[in-house]
Amino acid sequence: MSALAALKNPIEHITEQQYWEQYYNDSEIHSEWNNGCLEEKTVSDFITYLVYKWFQKTLDQYLTVNPIAEFTGLEMGFRLQL
């Protein structure tokens, strides 16, 4: 199933493994996995950019004090439980 078809049919459950293997690198449709459903990633806005900037600064300061990891490039998938 294509990412577009999965987005049009949100009832179908997609496993996280399926997302990473079949949908993550789709260049036509940008989507993200959310508890079994694909959601289309919208274009970022200024508020989202400010949150990203805050998170990056906070993480940078933490890693300066606690050098337990390094930054990677954008578009890396990870889980963040708030």
N, C-alpha and C positions, 0 to 999 in steps of 0.2 A: 504494500500500500504506500502511495506517495504521501509526502507531508501535507500537500494540499488536500488530498482525500481524507486524511486523518483529521485535519482541521475542520473540514466540512461535516465530519461525522464524529462529534466529540463524545458520543455514547460509547464508542469502542475504546476499550482499555488498552493502553500501551505500556509495556513494562519499561523500567528505566534502562535495562540492557538493550531492548529494542530501540529506544530513543538514541542511545549512543552509537549503536551499530548502523541504524538505517536512516535516521532523520537529522542528526546533529550536523553533518557536513553538507546537507542539501543547500545548494547555492541559490535556488529559486525562491524558496520559502524559508524565512528565518523564524524558527520556533523554539520554544523551550518546553521541557517536561515539567508538569506540575501534578503530582499525585496521580499519575496514570493517564493524564490528558495532555495533548499537545496544545499549547497556546501560542498564538502568533506574537512574535516580539514586535512591539510598536517602535516607531522612531522615537528616539530619546528627546526629552524636553529639558529646559533649563533647570528645573527643580531636580530632575533625576541626575543631571550633571553635577549639581551642587552636592547631592548626597554621595555620589561617587567620589567627588573631590574630598569631602569630609572623611569618608571611609579610608581612602588612600592615605591621607595625611595621618589619620589615627593609627593605621596599621604601620606606616613608616616609622612613626615615633615609637611604637611598641617594639618593632624589630630592631630599632637602634639600641634600645635598652636591653632587649632579650633577643639576641641574634640566633633564633631557632629556625629561621626560614629565609627565603629570598623571594622577591617579586618576580612574576612572570608577565608575559604580554597579555594584552586584552583578549577577550573572547575565550577565556579559559573557563571551563565549567567547574563549579564547586557548590557545595551545600552550605547554607548559612541559616541556622535556626535562630530566630529572634524570639 
